[in-house]
Every structure is written in structure tokens, then in C-alpha cells.
Amino acid sequence: MMKISMIVKETPAYRLTVEKSPCAAPADLWHIQFIQEELTDLLPTRVSTYEFFMTKEELSEVAKALTLF
């Protein structure tokens, strides 16, 4: 399985990307990255990355929590 990347939000000054890729071990663990970029002239000038390691069940709980509001 490969890395999946999706731009969640993009404006001329800001971009938020989520990346998901499988871990080598254990087999049921995923590497999740939220990448926040401040942009100037559509180029990144500041980047913050937030990393998590989660199972499919944990990812489902996060998705459920985000849609409750």
C-alpha cells in the first residue's frame, strides 16, 4: 500500500495537507501527518508537521469525533 495525500484546505496564504501511509510493523498501524504550511506567493515559508501513529479503529474514532460538531 502506498502513501495517500490530500489537501484539506488551501488559500493563497495557507495550506493544510493530510498524509496517511502504512507502517512496516505492526501491520495494522498507520502513520498520519497533518502538514500546515504558511504560503507567500504560493510557496511555503513556514511548515509545521504533526505526526501520529494510529490503528484503523483509532482513525475511525478520530473521524467520528470530527463530524460530531
N, C-alpha and C positions, 0 to 999 in steps of 0.2 A: 504494500500500500504506500502511497506517496503523500507528500505534504499537500494540504489543502489550504489555500489562502483566499481571503475575501475582504474587500474594502467595505467596511460597515458604514463609514461616513467620510465624505470628502468635501471640503470647501477650498477656496483659494488660499486660506491660511492654516488649514488643519486637515489631517487625515488619520483615521483610525482603521487599522487592519487587524484581523484575527487570523492566526495560522494554527493549524492542527496537524500533527504528524504522529505516527505510531512510535512508541519506544521499542528498542531492541528487546528489552526484557524488563519486567514481565510482559507477556504477550497482551494482556488486557489493559495496559497503561498507555495514556496519550499525553503528548507534550503540547501544551496550549500556550500560545503567545498572543498578548494584546500589545500592539505596537502603535504608539501615539507619536505623531510627527507634527511639529510646527513647521509651516512652509513659508518661504519667501520666494516670490516669483516661481511658484510651483515646485521648488526644490527644498528638501528637508534641511532645516537649520538647527533643529533640536529634536532628538529622538529619545523616548522613554519606552522601555520594554518591560512588561510584566509577565512572568513565566509561572506556569502551574503544571503539575502532573496529576492527572485525574483518570479514573476509570470511566467507562461508558455510562454507568449508573450515576456517578457523580456529575458528569456533564449533563445528563438529563435533569438532575435536580437543579443545577445552575440555570438551565434553560427555562425550567418551570418557574423558578423564582423570578427570573427577569420578566416573565409575561404575566405575573400576578398583578402588576400595577396598572 
